[in-house]
Amino acid sequence: MKLDLVTNLKKSGHILLFILIYFIFAKISMFFGISYGNVSPFWIPAGIAVSAILFSRIYLLPGVFFGTVFSVATTGVTLPVAISLGIGNFLAISVFCLAFQHLIKEKMFLSSPGLIFKFCIISAGSSLIAAGIGVSSLILSGYVQVPDILINSLTWWLGDVAGMLIIAPVIFTWSTLTKASLAKYIRIEHVFFYFLLIIGSMLIFSYSTPYVFLIFVIYAAFRFSARHGTLTVLIGDLIAIWSVYFSQSVFFGSSVHDTLFSIQSFITITSITGLFLISALHERKKVMNELQAAKRELEDRVANQSLTIRERETRFSELVNAMRSGVVVYRPTHVGVTQIALQKNYSAYFGL
């Protein structure tokens, strides 16, 4: 009983901590809201909730509901609307949990493009629930007009999808993969790369075609690892949102909704591209390692066979030499001596 009580208290503490984290990052996401307070270019708490599922913390699901209610209630909407939004997010993450357990069944969803495809489908499908319930609640309460239902549903949905596709891989890769020791010049290369990433992204999102940013994603995925690939996507997308919110940006459209849709499309495309690239390289590396292991095993087997053949040749040579020495000492008048010599030679050879 005491053990159950301690376990329950520990889980309750985890839920309270999760609610606090969810609330903080929900407020951060709302701070960058472009159209109105409850719509963000990407919903960070969705990725945090998905990460909890990936680490088998299903008991944290109630925290999704309470975290959403507390964070949305601070934006000025009524409590019933906040509760409905909390239900929508809770159902979305619950559906994600069930689908993930049945379709992917393993934590290493970055290990192959096939698993990434399933991860994207699950994220997109479950996010439809939160978007549908959320926008419907805002329309019924008069916060959103009926003609704007489509664009608001689309941007809400893309925000949740982007949060799952960006935040969850970053948390997963930096929390689970082992940290390998790096040479000094590699660490210097990392610092130089991230410096260029920040400066280059600012310039790209202000004066150039935004998809030039994919050069950094490709380089990080090929040159470094899955960790740095996911982190590169996150940093680039944050800078893209920053450029829209605080300065002139290439994402600006003819209306607020056009701007929001433009940057959300960029975020979603870059995150999906990065994930597929990372998974393809991971699968390629795995195949190469398996081929190298098979090659080493084959070489060891050949070496062992060669050694066995050489040993047999040596014994055969010794046997022939023993037979020759026996024939040389053979004399008809000393048959017994010859038999004894041969017997000694064979006994010495076979260890008798």
C-alpha positions, -999 to 999 in steps of 0.1 A, spaced: 0 0 0 28 24 9 45 17 -24 12 24 -43 8 56 -24 43 67 -33 38 58 -69 6 77 -71 21 108 -54 50 106 -78 27 104 -108 6 133 -95 37 154 -92 46 145 -127 12 156 -139 14 189 -121 48 196 -135 36 186 -170 6 211 -166 31 238 -157 53 231 -186 23 228 -210 10 262 -197 44 280 -201 49 268 -237 13 274 -245 17 311 -235 49 312 -255 31 299 -286 2 324 -281 28 352 -278 37 346 -314 1 343 -325 -4 362 -358 -41 363 -364 -54 363 -329 -44 351 -295 -54 315 -298 -38 307 -331 0 302 -333 22 294 -363 30 261 -345 16 248 -312 46 238 -291 25 220 -264 13 195 -290 49 184 -295 55 182 -258 24 161 -253 34 138 -281 69 134 -265 53 123 -233 35 96 -252 67 85 -269 83 81 -235 54 59 -223 40 86 -199 3 80 -208 -8 89 -174 1 125 -183 -29 128 -206 -51 146 -181 -24 173 -180 -31 181 -216 -67 190 -207 -59 211 -177 -29 227 -193 -50 238 -223 -79 251 -201 -56 272 -178 -36 286 -207 -66 294 -229 -86 309 -201 -60 336 -196 -67 349 -232 -101 363 -223 -124 336 -236 -152 322 -215 -146 291 -193 -169 268 -214 -148 277 -245 -116 270 -227 -130 236 -215 -141 227 -250 -106 235 -263 -91 214 -235 -114 185 -245 -104 189 -281 -66 188 -273 -71 159 -249 -90 138 -275 -64 146 -302 -35 134 -281 -54 104 -269 -61 94 -305 -24 100 -314 -15 77 -285 -38 48 -297 -27 52 -333 10 53 -324 7 21 -303 -11 2 -331 7 15 -362 43 23 -351 47 2 -319 83 14 -313 99 45 -300 125 47 -328 101 63 -353 131 81 -369 147 49 -380 130 46 -414 110 67 -439 81 43 -436 78 50 -399 81 87 -405 53 85 -430 31 68 -404 41 94 -378 31 123 -401 -2 106 -409 -10 100 -372 0 136 -364 -21 151 -392 -52 129 -384 -52 135 -347 -47 172 -351 -80 174 -371 -99 166 -339 -84 196 -320 -88 219 -349 -124 209 -355 -135 212 -319 -115 243 -313 -128 263 -343 -163 251 -338 -163 263 -302 -149 297 -312 -176 301 -339 -204 291 -316 -191 316 -290 -188 344 -316 -150 347 -315 -147 336 -351 -170 344 -380 -186 317 -401 -170 328 -434 -136 323 -418 -142 287 -406 -121 272 -434 -90 293 -430 -91 292 -392 -95 254 -393 -66 251 -417 -42 273 -397 -52 257 -364 -46 222 -379 -13 232 -394 -2 247 -361 -8 215 -342 8 193 -369 39 216 -370 42 214 -332 42 176 -333 66 173 -363 91 198 -349 91 196 -311 87 158 -306 117 148 -328 139 174 -311 129 162 -276 132 125 -286 166 127 -303 182 149 -276 168 127 -248 174 92 -260 203 89 -284 237 84 -268 261 112 -269 293 103 -287 327 120 -280 336 144 -308 369 156 -320 379 192 -314 376 202 -350 341 187 -352 330 208 -322 344 239 -339 325 229 -370 293 227 -350 298 262 -335 306 277 -369 276 259 -385 251 272 -360 266 307 -363 260 306 -400 226 290 -395 214 319 -374 229 347 -396 220 330 -428 184 323 -417 178 359 -408 190 370 -442 171 343 -461 138 350 -444 142 387 -449 155 390 -485 155 357 -503 134 326 -511 127 309 -478 133 274 -491 170 281 -495 170 273 -458 168 236 -467 205 238 -475 213 240 -438 189 211 -431 206 189 -457 241 198 -445 232 191 -408 216 157 -417 244 145 -439 274 160 -420 262 156 -383 234 135 -369 197 133 -363 200 155 -333 215 184 -352 191 178 -381 160 182 -359 176 211 -340 184 229 -373 148 227 -384 136 240 -350 160 270 -350 152 279 -386 115 278 -380 117 299 -349 138 325 -368 112 324 -396 84 332 -371 105 358 -355 110 375 -388 73 377 -394 64 389 -359 91 415 -355 103 427 -389 98 426 -426 97 391 -440 93 373 -473 63 355 -457 41 385 -456 10 382 -478 -20 403 -487 -37 395 -455 -30 382 -420 -44 348 -429 -22 346 -460 9 354 -440 0 328 -414 -7 302 -440 25 310 -458 48 306 -428 29 275 -416 33 259 -450 70 266 -449 73 252 -414 54 220 -422 73 214 -455 107 219 -439 99 197 -409 86 169 -431 115 172 -455 140 171 -426 124 141 -410 124 120 -442 160 130 -449 171 121 -414 153 88 -415 166 79 -449 202 86 -438 196 66 -406 183 36 -426 213 39 -450 237 40 -421 221 10 -405 223 -10 -438 259 0 -442 267 -11 -407 250 -44 -413 270 -49 -445 302 -41 -427 293 -66 -400 285 -93 -425 317 -85 -444 338 -89 -411 320 -121 -403 327 -135 -437 363 -125 -435 366 -141 -401 351 -173 -414 374 -174 -444 404 -167 -421 393 -196 -398 388 -219 -428 423 -210 -441 438 -216 -407 421 -250 -405 433 -259 -440 469 -249 -431 468 -269 -399 456 -300 -419 483 -294 -445 509 -293 -417 496 -325 -401 495 -342 -435 531 -331 -442 542 -344 -408 524 -377 -415 542 -380 -448 575 -372 -433 569 -398 -405 560 -424 -431 592 -416 -451 614 -419 -420 598 -452 -413 605 -465 -448 641 -454 -447 650 -474 -416 631 -505 -429 652 -536 -432 640 -571 -437 662 -583 -409 649 -557 -384 611 -559 -390 604 -555 -353 626 -523 -351 608 -508 -381 574 -515 -367 584 -499 -334 598 -468 -352 566 -464 -372 545 -469 -342 565 -442 -323 562 -418 -352 524 -423 -354 520 -422 -317 539 -389 -315 519 -374 -343 485 -383 -330 494 -375 -294 491 -412 -282 
